[in-house]
Amino acid sequence: MRLDEFIEGFERDEAAARRRLAREKSYAITDHLEDVEKQFEQVVQGDSLFGSTAPEIFVGRTNYPQVSTGLLSPVDRAADPETFATSGEWYRQGLDIDDVLQRRTGLLNSSRTADVKVGDAWDGFVGVQREVAIADHPVDVEVGLDGTPDVDLSLDDISTPTGPRARARDATLAENPHVPRPVEKTLADDDWRAEGAMNYLYNRGFDVYDINTILSAGALGRGENRRLVPTRWSITAVDDTVGQYLRGSIQNAASIDEVQVWYNDYVANDYWVILAPGNWEFELVELKAPGSIWNPEPDGQYYMAADSEGFGGRTAYVDETSGAYYASRLAVLEHLESIDRQATCLVIRHASDAYWAPVGVWQIREGVRHAFEGEPATAETFHGAIQQLAPQLPVSLSALRRKSELVSGIQSQLVDF
């Protein structure tokens, strides 16, 4: 497989993207895709994929409300299917961009077209998919395929990359999935709104990764209104809904009493989280370097975007930072809720030119979540870091201030800090 085939379908400057990918050794990914093609030849017997274990599902958004809905199954039978499911465990394992892409290309997306209105339907292909989504472990299935897989890689800035695709004729469960009791409870109540069910599951220890899969399968909400939710939308919907719940839980909490600066870096992204005394306010500023995947021209200018909210939250979807906003806001709110405090918060995300392929907003969520490990930066460490960063900053502080609503408000506190 050639490099130009690998990145076919990019919505940006393809020539610049090719140069970027080539410089970052992405040819290793194309070699891996060739190995995947060989694996398919070995495991696909006739028109069926036997012994498949599905850890995840995927719901597309094109042609909504008639969408592509599929089962994601590793083609390597010896592999542990749990490791292919998107989760915070990937951060703890230290997966980099190549690791994520290789795992996702090892998943076959066996899909069919379906209407999003599923209600209480649990039969046929969609029924099997919904059973996989609500189970607490990967489920053994047998998938009938209609044609050979198309070995390609779909890249998105919110959802995790998806790999080879094949049209599914049918699917059959090879075992009886075990469904956690809290999920059974949400399914049994046909009058429970999706928002309340999401927060209930979160409070019962389900992480947002599990909840967005259940939501995507149309297994939450009032019975007559249950619909398949495109994966990209479900990720942001869960981050937003749980984030709003957590924001409400801290609105009567005391403020932190000093400026805190936290830092983390992951998969070529730097994250600065600045917490200042005051009522809850939040802003995300994104700085995307020339040569990074969503700003691919290496000789171009930095791309800067920002979105914010005040004490009462937002009433409309963010304009510029999309899913990154809700993922980073959730991580900050989880930290504040854990210490029973509120704060004025500014998150700065710097996507360097080494971020050559998007792996999804999960890395933003985990990057900010883990920024709060250990102790916050000391004043000396913080100012030293700023001095080192200054020559690399794409804009002056005045330009950043014009873009950001919170920089001016906390600048004096940062000077004292």
PAVEX-579669 format. One record per residue (C-alpha): residue in one letter; chain; z, y, x. Coordinates in steps of 0.2 Angstrom, whole numbers, padded with zeros to 4 digits. Layout:
<nodes>
  code  unit      z      y      x
     A     A      Z      Y      X
...
</nodes>
This chain:
<nodes>
  code  unit      z      y      x
     M     A   0000   0000   0000
     R     A  -0005   0017   0007
     L     A   0006   0032   0007
     D     A  -0005   0042  -0005
     E     A  -0004   0028  -0017
     F     A   0015   0028  -0016
     I     A   0017   0046  -0020
     E     A   0003   0046  -0034
     G     A   0009   0055  -0049
     F     A   0019   0069  -0040
     E     A   0019   0085  -0050
     R     A   0020   0096  -0035
     D     A   0009   0100  -0020
     E     A   0004   0083  -0015
     A     A  -0003   0087   0002
     A     A   0014   0095   0007
     A     A   0023   0080  -0001
     R     A   0013   0068   0009
     R     A   0017   0077   0025
     R     A   0035   0078   0021
     L     A   0036   0060   0017
     A     A   0027   0054   0032
     R     A   0038   0064   0044
     E     A   0053   0056   0036
     K     A   0047   0038   0039
     S     A   0043   0035   0021
     Y     A   0030   0022   0028
     A     A   0045   0010   0028
     I     A   0045   0012   0009
     T     A   0027   0008   0007
     D     A   0030  -0008   0018
     H     A   0044  -0013   0007
     L     A   0033  -0011  -0009
     E     A   0020  -0023  -0001
     D     A   0035  -0035   0001
     V     A   0039  -0033  -0017
     E     A   0022  -0037  -0022
     K     A   0023  -0053  -0013
     Q     A   0040  -0057  -0022
     F     A   0032  -0054  -0039
     E     A   0019  -0068  -0035
     Q     A   0033  -0080  -0031
     V     A   0044  -0077  -0046
     V     A   0032  -0073  -0060
     Q     A   0026  -0090  -0067
     G     A   0011  -0089  -0078
     D     A   0016  -0075  -0090
     S     A   0035  -0076  -0089
     L     A   0048  -0070  -0078
     F     A   0061  -0084  -0078
     G     A   0079  -0083  -0072
     S     A   0079  -0064  -0073
     T     A   0096  -0055  -0074
     A     A   0095  -0037  -0081
     P     A   0109  -0025  -0075
     E     A   0101  -0010  -0083
     I     A   0089  -0003  -0096
     F     A   0076   0011  -0096
     V     A   0070   0022  -0110
     G     A   0055   0034  -0107
     R     A   0052   0051  -0115
     T     A   0033   0052  -0115
     N     A   0026   0051  -0133
     Y     A   0043   0053  -0141
     P     A   0047   0046  -0154
     Q     A   0036   0032  -0149
     V     A   0043   0028  -0132
     S     A   0042   0015  -0118
     T     A   0058   0005  -0118
     G     A   0062  -0008  -0105
     L     A   0073  -0021  -0096
     L     A   0076  -0018  -0077
     S     A   0078  -0034  -0068
     P     A   0078  -0038  -0049
     V     A   0064  -0049  -0044
     D     A   0074  -0057  -0030
     R     A   0084  -0071  -0038
     A     A   0096  -0072  -0023
     A     A   0101  -0053  -0025
     D     A   0117  -0048  -0034
     P     A   0111  -0039  -0049
     E     A   0127  -0028  -0050
     T     A   0121  -0019  -0034
     F     A   0105  -0013  -0042
     A     A   0114  -0003  -0056
     T     A   0116   0015  -0053
     S     A   0134   0019  -0051
     G     A   0147   0029  -0040
     E     A   0148   0013  -0029
     W     A   0132   0018  -0021
     Y     A   0141   0033  -0013
     R     A   0155   0023  -0007
     Q     A   0143   0011   0001
     G     A   0134   0026   0010
     L     A   0117   0022   0003
     D     A   0104   0034   0009
     I     A   0087   0039   0001
     D     A   0078   0024   0009
     D     A   0091   0012   0002
     V     A   0091   0019  -0015
     L     A   0072   0018  -0016
     Q     A   0071   0000  -0009
     R     A   0084  -0005  -0022
     R     A   0075   0003  -0036
     T     A   0058  -0004  -0031
     G     A   0066  -0021  -0032
     L     A   0068  -0019  -0050
     L     A   0054  -0024  -0062
     N     A   0054  -0013  -0078
     S     A   0048  -0025  -0092
     S     A   0044  -0013  -0106
     R     A   0037  -0011  -0123
     T     A   0033   0003  -0135
     A     A   0046   0006  -0148
     D     A   0051   0019  -0161
     V     A   0067   0027  -0157
     K     A   0074   0024  -0174
     V     A   0083   0008  -0171
     G     A   0098   0010  -0184
     D     A   0107  -0007  -0184
     A     A   0092  -0018  -0178
     W     A   0097  -0031  -0165
     D     A   0082  -0043  -0166
     G     A   0067  -0044  -0155
     F     A   0064  -0035  -0139
     V     A   0073  -0020  -0143
     G     A   0088  -0030  -0149
     V     A   0089  -0039  -0132
     Q     A   0088  -0023  -0123
     R     A   0103  -0016  -0133
     E     A   0113  -0032  -0130
     V     A   0110  -0029  -0111
     A     A   0115  -0011  -0112
     I     A   0132  -0014  -0121
     A     A   0137  -0030  -0110
     D     A   0150  -0028  -0097
     H     A   0140  -0038  -0084
     P     A   0122  -0041  -0080
     V     A   0114  -0052  -0093
     D     A   0102  -0067  -0090
     V     A   0086  -0065  -0099
     E     A   0069  -0073  -0100
     V     A   0055  -0060  -0101
     G     A   0037  -0064  -0107
     L     A   0025  -0053  -0098
     D     A   0008  -0047  -0104
     G     A  -0002  -0044  -0088
     T     A   0003  -0042  -0070
     P     A   0015  -0029  -0063
     D     A   0010  -0011  -0058
     V     A   0019  -0009  -0041
     D     A   0022   0010  -0042
     L     A   0037   0021  -0040
     S     A   0042   0034  -0053
     L     A   0052   0049  -0046
     D     A   0063   0061  -0056
     D     A   0076   0074  -0052
     I     A   0088   0068  -0065
     S     A   0086   0049  -0068
     T     A   0086   0036  -0054
     P     A   0069   0031  -0048
     T     A   0061   0016  -0057
     G     A   0050   0004  -0048
     P     A   0036  -0008  -0054
     R     A   0031  -0009  -0072
     A     A   0024  -0023  -0083
     R     A   0021  -0024  -0101
     A     A   0033  -0036  -0110
     R     A   0027  -0048  -0123
     D     A   0045  -0053  -0128
     A     A   0062  -0056  -0121
     T     A   0075  -0069  -0125
     L     A   0093  -0070  -0120
     A     A   0098  -0084  -0109
     E     A   0117  -0082  -0112
     N     A   0129  -0073  -0124
     P     A   0133  -0056  -0117
     H     A   0152  -0051  -0117
     V     A   0154  -0034  -0125
     P     A   0170  -0024  -0121
     R     A   0182  -0021  -0136
     P     A   0180  -0002  -0135
     V     A   0161  -0004  -0137
     E     A   0163  -0016  -0151
     K     A   0175  -0003  -0159
     T     A   0162   0011  -0158
     L     A   0148   0000  -0165
     A     A   0158  -0006  -0179
     D     A   0162   0012  -0185
     D     A   0146   0018  -0194
     D     A   0153   0035  -0197
     W     A   0158   0039  -0179
     R     A   0148   0053  -0172
     A     A   0141   0050  -0154
     E     A   0151   0064  -0146
     G     A   0167   0057  -0151
     A     A   0162   0039  -0147
     M     A   0157   0045  -0129
     N     A   0174   0054  -0126
     Y     A   0183   0039  -0133
     L     A   0174   0027  -0121
     Y     A   0177   0039  -0106
     N     A   0196   0040  -0110
     R     A   0196   0021  -0110
     G     A   0190   0020  -0092
     F     A   0171   0019  -0094
     D     A   0162   0030  -0081
     V     A   0148   0041  -0087
     Y     A   0135   0028  -0080
     D     A   0141   0015  -0092
     I     A   0141   0027  -0107
     N     A   0124   0034  -0104
     T     A   0117   0017  -0104
     I     A   0125   0013  -0120
     L     A   0119   0029  -0128
     S     A   0102   0027  -0121
     A     A   0101   0010  -0131
     G     A   0105   0019  -0147
     A     A   0122   0010  -0148
     L     A   0132   0026  -0152
     G     A   0133   0038  -0167
     R     A   0132   0036  -0185
     G     A   0124   0020  -0191
     E     A   0109   0028  -0200
     N     A   0106   0040  -0186
     R     A   0107   0028  -0171
     R     A   0091   0031  -0160
     L     A   0085   0026  -0143
     V     A   0088   0040  -0131
     P     A   0077   0043  -0116
     T     A   0087   0039  -0100
     R     A   0084   0057  -0093
     W     A   0091   0065  -0109
     S     A   0106   0052  -0110
     I     A   0112   0056  -0093
     T     A   0113   0075  -0096
     A     A   0120   0072  -0114
     V     A   0134   0062  -0107
     D     A   0138   0074  -0093
     D     A   0138   0088  -0105
     T     A   0148   0080  -0119
     V     A   0162   0073  -0107
     G     A   0162   0090  -0098
     Q     A   0165   0100  -0114
     Y     A   0179   0088  -0118
     L     A   0187   0091  -0101
     R     A   0185   0109  -0102
     G     A   0194   0110  -0118
     S     A   0208   0100  -0110
     I     A   0212   0113  -0096
     Q     A   0210   0129  -0106
     N     A   0228   0130  -0108
     A     A   0233   0125  -0091
     A     A   0239   0136  -0078
     S     A   0227   0143  -0065
     I     A   0227   0138  -0047
     D     A   0236   0151  -0036
     E     A   0225   0152  -0021
     V     A   0207   0151  -0016
     Q     A   0202   0134  -0011
     V     A   0185   0129  -0002
     W     A   0179   0111  -0002
     Y     A   0164   0104   0006
     N     A   0154   0088   0006
     D     A   0137   0082   0012
     Y     A   0127   0068   0005
     V     A   0109   0062   0006
     A     A   0103   0078   0015
     N     A   0112   0089   0002
     D     A   0127   0101   0006
     Y     A   0140   0105  -0007
     W     A   0152   0120  -0006
     V     A   0165   0120  -0020
     I     A   0174   0137  -0021
     L     A   0189   0138  -0033
     A     A   0197   0154  -0036
     P     A   0212   0159  -0046
     G     A   0208   0164  -0064
     N     A   0202   0157  -0081
     W     A   0189   0144  -0081
     E     A   0172   0150  -0076
     F     A   0158   0140  -0068
     E     A   0142   0143  -0059
     L     A   0130   0132  -0049
     V     A   0118   0140  -0037
     E     A   0105   0129  -0029
     L     A   0096   0133  -0013
     K     A   0081   0122  -0010
     A     A   0074   0122   0007
     P     A   0055   0123   0011
     G     A   0049   0105   0014
     S     A   0061   0097   0002
     I     A   0054   0087  -0012
     W     A   0054   0100  -0026
     N     A   0049   0114  -0014
     P     A   0037   0104  -0003
     E     A   0027   0118   0006
     P     A   0036   0117   0023
     D     A   0030   0135   0027
     G     A   0036   0143   0011
     Q     A   0051   0152   0005
     Y     A   0068   0145  -0001
     Y     A   0069   0142  -0019
     M     A   0085   0148  -0027
     A     A   0091   0145  -0045
     A     A   0108   0148  -0054
     D     A   0116   0145  -0071
     S     A   0133   0149  -0077
     E     A   0146   0149  -0091
     G     A   0162   0158  -0095
     F     A   0178   0152  -0103
     G     A   0170   0147  -0119
     G     A   0156   0137  -0111
     R     A   0138   0137  -0115
     T     A   0129   0137  -0132
     A     A   0111   0133  -0125
     Y     A   0104   0121  -0112
     V     A   0103   0129  -0094
     D     A   0087   0137  -0089
     E     A   0085   0134  -0070
     T     A   0096   0120  -0063
     S     A   0095   0107  -0078
     G     A   0104   0091  -0075
     A     A   0112   0096  -0058
     Y     A   0122   0109  -0068
     Y     A   0130   0097  -0080
     A     A   0133   0083  -0066
     S     A   0142   0096  -0054
     R     A   0152   0104  -0068
     L     A   0158   0087  -0074
     A     A   0164   0083  -0056
     V     A   0173   0099  -0055
     L     A   0181   0097  -0072
     E     A   0187   0080  -0068
     H     A   0196   0087  -0052
     L     A   0204   0101  -0062
     E     A   0210   0090  -0076
     S     A   0218   0078  -0063
     I     A   0229   0092  -0056
     D     A   0231   0100  -0074
     R     A   0224   0117  -0068
     Q     A   0210   0129  -0072
     A     A   0200   0140  -0060
     T     A   0185   0151  -0058
     C     A   0172   0139  -0049
     L     A   0157   0142  -0039
     V     A   0147   0127  -0033
     I     A   0133   0130  -0020
     R     A   0121   0116  -0017
     H     A   0109   0117  -0002
     A     A   0095   0104  -0003
     S     A   0089   0103   0015
     D     A   0071   0099   0021
     A     A   0077   0081   0024
     Y     A   0079   0078   0005
     W     A   0061   0071   0005
     A     A   0063   0061  -0011
     P     A   0074   0063  -0027
     V     A   0086   0049  -0031
     G     A   0093   0057  -0047
     V     A   0108   0068  -0051
     W     A   0120   0054  -0048
     Q     A   0120   0059  -0030
     I     A   0125   0077  -0035
     R     A   0139   0071  -0046
     E     A   0146   0060  -0033
     G     A   0143   0073  -0019
     V     A   0154   0085  -0028
     R     A   0167   0072  -0034
     H     A   0170   0067  -0017
     A     A   0171   0084  -0010
     F     A   0189   0085  -0017
     E     A   0195   0070  -0005
     G     A   0207   0075   0008
     E     A   0212   0093   0010
     P     A   0203   0109   0006
     A     A   0196   0119   0021
     T     A   0208   0130   0031
     A     A   0203   0149   0032
     E     A   0198   0146   0050
     T     A   0187   0131   0046
     F     A   0179   0139   0032
     H     A   0174   0155   0041
     G     A   0168   0145   0056
     A     A   0157   0135   0044
     I     A   0150   0151   0036
     Q     A   0146   0158   0054
     Q     A   0137   0142   0058
     L     A   0128   0142   0042
     A     A   0123   0160   0042
     P     A   0108   0159   0053
     Q     A   0102   0145   0041
     L     A   0105   0153   0025
     P     A   0089   0157   0016
     V     A   0095   0173   0008
     S     A   0107   0187   0012
     L     A   0123   0188   0004
     S     A   0117   0203  -0006
     A     A   0102   0193  -0013
     L     A   0114   0179  -0017
     R     A   0125   0191  -0026
     R     A   0111   0197  -0036
     K     A   0107   0179  -0042
     S     A   0125   0174  -0044
     E     A   0137   0181  -0056
     L     A   0153   0174  -0048
     V     A   0150   0179  -0029
     S     A   0154   0197  -0032
     G     A   0170   0192  -0042
     I     A   0177   0181  -0029
     Q     A   0171   0189  -0013
     S     A   0187   0199  -0010
     Q     A   0197   0184  -0012
     L     A   0186   0174   0001
     V     A   0188   0188   0013
     D     A   0207   0187   0012
     F     A   0206   0168   0013
</nodes>
